[in-house]
Amino acid sequence: MRVFIFIPIILLFFSNCVISYADFPKKEKPSNGMIKAKDQIYFLISRFPNLSRNESEVRKALSEKGWKEIENYPPEKGYYIDMKSSQKDPSLTAMIFLYLSYATFSILPSYSGKDGANIMFTVYKDNVAQKTFEYEITRKAFVWILTLPVLWLNYMYPTESEAYQAVIDQFESDLYSSKL
């Protein structure tokens, strides 16, 4: 019986952080380029951070663009995109304070403002690498027990999913305006 009371208390303590995402691109209107929206584009997500729950949402967002996912090798003809997302780690100081904060059930505050993700899209045409587009997402997290009354702020800030969607939209714009 004590376990059932203890679990919600732990979840309450570990959910008391305010998180926002920044530094991702804002969508711009594409200019005319060589790739047309009617061209068949294939994609593969070859690397994604292990801790992210958003890989399926990213896959869905790419598919909604009319692009088709492939599982193995790039096609001999046409456009192919290899997407890689790697995790940016927080600074050593931030990691130490994060550990101390969680070890004390967030009685001690911690802040991290440099972690997030680096995202690379490598575009191939007829099985030859043409160009690589790089984007960055920065996550800012403040963990402290006294943030419990202001957790509603998380609903005002962009989420990780919204940041990835913005990166995908910007990549689409950059892709169609590039001279590939």
Buried (B, 14 or more C-beta within 10 A) or exposed (E): EEEEEEEEEEEEBEEBBBBBBBEBBEEEEBEEBEBEEEEEBBBBBEEBBEEBEBBEBBBEBBEEBEBEEEEEEBBEEBBBBBBBBEBBEBEEEBBEBBEBBBEEBBEBBBBBBEBBBBBBBBBBBEEEEBBEBEBBBBBBBBBBBEBEEEEEEBEEEBBBBBBBBBBBBBBBBBBBBBEB
